[in-house]
Amino acid sequence: MVKKSLPITGTRNDPIDPETQAEKRKKWRNLIAFWILGLCNNYGYVVMLSAAHDIIESKFGSTSSSSETTNNTTTSRDCNTLSTGAILLADIIPSLMTKIVAPFLPFFVHLRLLSCVILAASGFVMVALAASEWLAILGVIVTSLSSGLGEVTLLGYSHFFDKNVISTWSSGTGGAGVIGAVSYAGLTLWLSTENTILVMLIVPVIEAIAFWIILVHPNETALPVSSLGNGSKENKKEVIAIPEKTLKEKLAIVPGLLKYMIPIGLVYLFEYFINQGLFELIDFEGIWLDHAAQYRWLQVDYQIGVFISRSSVNLVTINRIWIMAALQFVNVIIMTFETLYFYIPNIWIVFAIVLWEGLLGGGAYVNTFYKMSKEVPAEDREFSLGITTMADSIGIALAGWIAMPVHNAICKLPQPTRLG
């Protein structure tokens, strides 16, 4: 009897389709590129906020303290004359203006990214070498323009790629928080604020490499559409051009985006009020960190939380963003009472609360855009993703405005004796 040989499949010796290999390589390059772009785009923004306390102290003069005495306090508050909320406003309002205007402008992606790289480098140089307050603020503004233009452009551009680039972009922006805050806090242990910021000029260079060398660009700005017909062996993709929407058509889309914009805007309003309005008013005396270092490392702690949650969307998906807004408001209450009464006995408890704050903020961001990538029609997605980025910026800008009078009011109060 002659045995029939059965075809063997799935062995190591099977030839791998070169086209499949190329597609896989392209997918990984794009995922990596979007992670790096997210990192570089948000890096300058994070550094300016991490350096806010130092920028104000070095460029705007000495600190101002209250000196009232009550039955249970004899110490004064260590307050800068200007709130770090002022740096927050300089760091977010230009970005917000860019996000409002950019979705309605022609989508020249290469020209936009070139502008981002030049603006980011210019901002670092201005802040580092500023001999006056206005030039330092201008440097923060220029950095903000770079970040805002980059975010609205790259989120819009992302819909021409695999949907998972949203996840890696979000993870990269979270990584910018950790790497930016840690690198600033770490380098300032050995270098001055000015030299630390000059070292960071390498970041715009890396951004350019990621966009023009690592990223595999589509041939045209078009929608990928699965080919019709069930007889094809492979699910190849055709490309059709996206018709340009009129201004009226774009404006008609906006009301339907409010269900995404309002919750994420509230989350960012609450968390940035904490970060730029309250962080600098928290002061644990007699520990291993001085007041300025406490501010820097609270920023690091917050950014670690953001990074963890922004990298988690493929593991945990949250649809009800409003829950995170409510929880973030609870954090506002806890931290406001801490600045008023110093009732938290140990800084590690504050670090735990701030980590939780970062988890909520990062989770709101990535889940909002991931949800949109699945729910918004493909033909509306570029504009919708771009316009929704305004929501977090509006929340942050409001936080900056609120932070300044709150900072001034609390600074006029005497510093209480810490409980415990």
Secondary structure, 3 states (H helix, E strand, C coil): CCCCCCCCCCCCCCCCCHHHHHHHHHHHHHHHHHHHHHHHHHHHHHHHHHCHHHHHHHHCCCEECCCCCECCECECCCEECCCCHHHHHHHHHHHHHHHHHHHHCCCCHHHHHHHHHHHHHHHHHHHHHCCCHHHHHHHHHHHHHHHHHHHHHHHHHHHHCCCCHHHHHHHHHHHHHHHHHHHHHHHCCCCCHHHHHHHCCHHHHHHHHHHHHHCCCCCCCEEEEECCCCCCCCCCEEEEECCCCCHHHHHHHHHHHHHHHHHHHHHHHHHHHHHHHHHHHCCCCCCCCCHHHHHHHHHHHHHHHHHHHHCCCCCCCCCCHHHHHHHHHHHHHHHHHHHHHCCCCCHHHHHHHHHHHHHHHHHHHHHHHHHHHHHCCHHHHHHHHHHHHHHHHHHHHHHHHHHHHHHHHHHCCCECCCCC
